[in-house]
Structure formats: structure tokens, C-alpha cells
Amino acid sequence: MKKDILGCAVIVVLGAALTVAHWVLVVIAGILGGYLIEDYKKSALLGFVGGVLAWLLLVLRFAGSGHFGAVLSFVNAVAGLPALPLTLIVGGILSLLGALIGATGKKAFVH
């Protein structure tokens, strides 16, 4: 249980920190979190939730700016989907994939 909470916390904190540099780096946070969690199902669930929370932290930082609504409208017009949920789901999926890679790597190389 402690490893699960620690793994999710690693995904959220490290994912938010690495995403500031480049958005794809949330996968690295997922790999490290999945390595700590070890179980496939838990790492997939906690990886997705951690990725969504990490990107939500970054999005909330910009929510108070005057340009936030314009950016959401632009993404909505281009993608044809609501921008905020789409953004959070992309972050969750990237982190989920990283967590599965981390859990699989631990099973493959350690056991």
C-alpha cells in the first residue's frame, strides 16, 4: 500500500516537474512510478490518475490568466473536442503507458 501511494506521488510530482520542460517527459515519471508500484492493474490505474493530476496542476496554474479561455477555444475549434478534458486524458494516457512500462520492466529484469 505504501509503495502504491509513493508511486502515485512520484508520478504526480515528477510528472508535473518534467512536463514543464517537455510534455512527453511525463512518461518518465510514469516509468518510475510503475517501477515502484509493481502490479500491472494498480500501476495502470494509478499511472492514469497520477498523470491527470500532474497535468491538472499545470493547467490550474494558467487558469487565472486572461488568455486561458482563448487557448481552450482554439484547441476546441481545432480538435473539435473539449480542450480541457482532452488535455488531461492525454496526460493520463502517457503516464499510464509509462507506468505499465515501469511495472513490466521490474517484472522482467528483477524477478
C-alpha positions as MATLAB code, in Angstrom:
seq = 'MKKDILGCAVIVVLGAALTVAHWVLVVIAGILGGYLIEDYKKSALLGFVGGVLAWLLLVLRFAGSGHFGAVLSFVNAVAGLPALPLTLIVGGILSLLGALIGATGKKAFVH';
ca = [
       0.000    0.000    0.000;
       2.834    2.414    0.849;
       4.545    1.643   -2.466;
       1.313    2.430   -4.315;
       0.914    5.816   -2.662;
       4.599    6.600   -3.131;
       4.441    5.565   -6.800;
       1.394    7.758   -7.445;
       3.030   10.674   -5.620;
       6.157   10.242   -7.746;
       4.040   10.311  -10.887;
       2.196   13.465   -9.833;
       5.163   15.480   -8.556;
       7.809   14.333  -11.010;
       5.297   14.328  -13.866;
       4.372   17.954  -13.238;
       8.021   18.941  -12.888;
       9.171   17.166  -16.042;
       6.203   18.304  -18.094;
       7.343   21.892  -17.605;
      10.417   21.019  -19.698;
       8.550   18.965  -22.330;
       5.115   17.359  -22.308;
       6.307   13.879  -23.316;
       8.529   13.562  -20.243;
       5.514   12.582  -18.147;
       6.240    9.076  -19.470;
       9.487    9.026  -17.455;
       7.561    9.849  -14.292;
       5.149    7.044  -15.148;
       8.017    4.591  -15.621;
       9.472    5.422  -12.206;
       6.067    5.282  -10.533;
       5.180    1.993  -12.225;
       8.518    0.555  -11.124;
       7.601    1.369   -7.522;
       4.007    0.124   -7.777;
       4.930   -3.218   -9.444;
       1.371   -4.534  -10.030;
       0.076   -4.109  -13.585;
      -3.505   -3.194  -12.736;
      -2.580   -0.825   -9.929;
       0.168    0.791  -11.965;
      -2.211    1.351  -14.879;
      -4.895    2.914  -12.686;
      -2.555    4.963  -10.515;
      -0.473    5.944  -13.530;
      -3.525    7.359  -15.288;
      -4.773    9.154  -12.182;
      -1.295   10.493  -11.412;
      -0.853   11.767  -14.971;
      -4.208   13.529  -14.893;
      -3.380   15.139  -11.548;
       0.079   16.194  -12.741;
      -1.308   17.914  -15.814;
      -4.178   19.370  -13.794;
      -1.598   21.060  -11.552;
      -0.044   22.668  -14.612;
      -3.372   23.673  -16.150;
      -4.598   25.233  -12.905;
      -1.541   27.453  -12.918;
      -2.785   29.050  -16.136;
      -6.487   29.040  -15.266;
      -6.276   32.518  -13.779;
      -4.683   34.100  -16.820;
      -6.703   36.126  -19.275;
      -5.629   34.007  -22.242;
      -6.774   30.673  -20.804;
     -10.246   30.861  -22.331;
      -8.842   31.820  -25.721;
      -6.472   28.856  -25.724;
      -9.275   26.475  -24.760;
     -11.468   27.882  -27.528;
      -8.677   27.492  -30.078;
      -7.992   23.865  -29.134;
     -11.719   23.174  -29.155;
     -12.019   24.632  -32.664;
      -9.028   22.686  -33.992;
      -9.716   19.322  -32.335;
     -13.488   19.523  -32.258;
     -13.436   18.241  -28.682;
     -13.469   19.992  -25.321;
      -9.896   21.100  -24.750;
      -9.504   20.691  -21.005;
     -10.686   17.061  -20.729;
      -8.766   16.175  -23.878;
      -5.572   17.623  -22.439;
      -5.977   15.804  -19.133;
      -6.765   12.491  -20.836;
      -3.638   12.762  -22.999;
      -1.533   13.320  -19.870;
      -3.197   10.376  -18.155;
      -2.651    8.044  -21.109;
       1.020    8.986  -21.422;
       1.562    8.378  -17.729;
      -0.417    5.119  -17.865;
       1.815    3.824  -20.642;
       4.909    4.814  -18.705;
       3.620    3.103  -15.557;
       2.961   -0.107  -17.477;
       6.476    0.042  -18.931;
       7.906    0.502  -15.431;
       5.893   -2.362  -13.907;
       6.724   -4.672  -16.808;
      10.397   -3.749  -16.672;
      10.573   -4.540  -12.968;
       8.924   -7.934  -13.514;
      11.158   -8.722  -16.488;
      14.513   -7.694  -15.095;
      14.230   -8.147  -11.345;
      12.250  -11.392  -10.985;
];
